[in-house]
Amino acid sequence: MFFRNKAGFAALAILLTAVFAARAAETPLPPPETALLRIEFTPNESALSSSAHDEIAAFAADVQRQSSRLLIKAYAGPPRDASSTARKLSLRRALSVRNKLIESGVVSGRIHVRALGGTSDSGPQDRVDIVLAGG
């Protein structure tokens, strides 16, 4: 029998882990959820472009008249990258967008931030999505 010793069992466990990891890597990522506003960033950057400033200001003018809460979902890096570097960069991006929203008149208490690091979908890797909180 193959499992007569611990080495045989360990070899099988390693083989199965490799097979399942390969299958997970081959699984296509789902499409991104629909965002109220999507801001794309240059890789490794957290500064807003001038066009992003304009887009966020226009968005803020529309959303000020509503009472809904907003969720800023920030991404940085390749799919499933949960490294501290990716999470820190996504946080800096989220805070850049949040600060521009507040500067443009959106009440800070209506804005929630999630720094997610690498993407979990097939959308752009370097982006911030603004969605309705709880939606």
MOCOR-V701881 format. One line per field, one symbol per residue. ss: DSSP state (@ for helix, = for strand, . for the rest). psi: psi as a letter, one per 20 degrees, with the letter a starting at -180 (. if undefined). A space follows every 50 residues. Layout:
ss=???
psi=???
//
This chain:
ss=.....@@@@@@@@@@@@@@@@@@@@@..........====.........@ @@@@@@@@@@@@@......======........@@@@@@@@@@@@@@@@@ @@@....@@@=====...........======...
psi=qhkhrhggghggggghggghgghhhipqqrqqqpqhpppqqqpjqiqprh hhggggggghhgihirjqqqpoopqorrpkokqhgghgghghgghggghh gghjjpphiipqpooicqqjajrqhnrppprppj.
//
